[in-house]
Amino acid sequence: MKRFLVLGALVCCVLLLAACGRKQEKLPQPVPMKVGTGPVHKGDIVKTLDLSGTLTYVANTTVSSEVSAQVNSILVGDGKPVTANEVLLVFDETKIRETANQAQANLQKDEATLSFSKTEWEKNAELVKSGSISQTQYDQKFSSYRNALAQVEADKAVLAKALEDLKKTQVRAPIPGLLSDRYVEKGDWVSEGGKLFQISDYSKIRLEAFLSDMDVGKLDLKRVFADGVPGELTVDSYPGKVWKGNLTYVQPVANQARLFQVRIYLDNPDMLLLQGMFARARIPVEVIPGVMRMPLNGLLEQVRENDFNTVFVVDPESKAKLTRIKIGATDPVFAQVLEGLKEGDMVVVRGKEALGTGQLLAPTLLETAPKEPPPPEKAPEATGQNVPACPESPDKSDRGLQK
């Protein structure tokens, strides 16, 4: 019996020594979550007015016929650019030339009649003085002379118009631009005043939108009518591209829907913008300078100005800390911080939806993608630039961050 006890004790010792000598396995360490952050810092809040509407060329000129004639040839293709004074269409001049020739013949005949009538009138002027003819006979000669004179003047007018119409058989472009529409075909008979073409000057374009009286009240109308208010425009057809424009027109009378039309003008030298495209614009209307601000897309709750909200802040141990804050005014990029954060705090702006309090983070400082709206000081030149687009609406969580 003792023998078995000794043997069991030896086995236990061996197992204990083996357990002590074995290397202890390492416990799995938590993996930090990669997030994007933005700083709390001082800057301006630029409040803006957002609007949208349709693009329209500033000049859409209708070219009409100045003669009644048949179309002989069309010299420019649809949608092609044209220069000022370029020949667009040529009319058949046969009938107009016949009219001119007939007017010339009538003028020669009536000038001969006028010469005879004048001679008769001058001769009878002496006879009536001597009493050889009556006053009635003299008046008849004078009347014939006046009628012949009037007929000659009428013939000259007909001839002059026919000769002028011959010059108008070549229809020229009144402005440079794009042949945006054509209303006739070769062989058509066109009456005087009939529409031939539409030429659009694509170098200038405007955004036409409508604002309520409340939104119009946010604009400095004196400045709008004097120098204009600068703004940025984006078009869905060109993601990431921004155009600079100038709001210079507010309709002084509301339409039946109690809306006021506004127009933002901009340059379009490359014809990237076409009439009928849908565009959005952002007009700065107020600047709140030097406030504590944070990226707007760091907020976790619905954005309400002068109200409380929540954010995730990166604490000194690189962990997520859910923080209750109060915000003030907002613009499309930033929110004013009134309570809960201090300058230099890092707010999570990307990846915040999947975070939990105390979660280990691997933060990366991100730049704010959308440019801050220009303060409403000086109207910039209207040019298209490859700069970041206007930010989207505040309800999109990842708005305003570069990936």
Stockholm file with secondary structure:
# STOCKHOLM 1.0

chainA/1-403         MKRFLVLGALVCCVLLLAACGRKQEKLPQPVPMKVGTGPVHKGDIVKTLDLSGTLTYVANTTVSSEVSAQVNSILVGDGKPVTANEVLLVFDETKIRETANQAQANLQKDEATLSFSKTEWEKNAELVKSGSISQTQYDQKFSSYRNALAQVEADKAVLAKALEDLKKTQVRAPIPGLLSDRYVEKGDWVSEGGKLFQISDYSKIRLEAFLSDMDVGKLDLKRVFADGVPGELTVDSYPGKVWKGNLTYVQPVANQARLFQVRIYLDNPDMLLLQGMFARARIPVEVIPGVMRMPLNGLLEQVRENDFNTVFVVDPESKAKLTRIKIGATDPVFAQVLEGLKEGDMVVVRGKEALGTGQLLAPTLLETAPKEPPPPEKAPEATGQNVPACPESPDKSDRGLQK
#=GR chainA/1-403 SS CHHHHHHHHHHHHHHHHHHHHSCCCCCCCCCCEEEEEEECEEEEEEEEEEEEEEEEEEEEEEEECSSCEEEEEECSCTTCEECTTCEEEEECCHHHHHHHHHHHHHHHHHHHHHHHHHHHHHHHHHHHHHTSSCHHHHHHHHHHHHHHHHHHHHHHHHHHHHHHHHHTTEEECSSCEEEEEECCCTTCEECTTCEEEEEEEEEEEEEEEEECHHHHTTSCHHHHHHTCEEEEEEETTSTTCEEEEEEEEECSSCCTTSCEEEEEEEECTTCCSCTTCEEEEEEEEEEEEEEEEEEGGGCCSCCCTTEEEEEEEECTTSBEEEEEEEEEEECSSEEEEEESCCTTCEEEEESGGGCCTTCBEEEEECCBCSCCCCCTTSCCCCCEECCCCCCCCTTCTTTTBCC
#=GC SS_cons         CHHHHHHHHHHHHHHHHHHHHSCCCCCCCCCCEEEEEEECEEEEEEEEEEEEEEEEEEEEEEEECSSCEEEEEECSCTTCEECTTCEEEEECCHHHHHHHHHHHHHHHHHHHHHHHHHHHHHHHHHHHHHTSSCHHHHHHHHHHHHHHHHHHHHHHHHHHHHHHHHHTTEEECSSCEEEEEECCCTTCEECTTCEEEEEEEEEEEEEEEEECHHHHTTSCHHHHHHTCEEEEEEETTSTTCEEEEEEEEECSSCCTTSCEEEEEEEECTTCCSCTTCEEEEEEEEEEEEEEEEEEGGGCCSCCCTTEEEEEEEECTTSBEEEEEEEEEEECSSEEEEEESCCTTCEEEEESGGGCCTTCBEEEEECCBCSCCCCCTTSCCCCCEECCCCCCCCTTCTTTTBCC
//
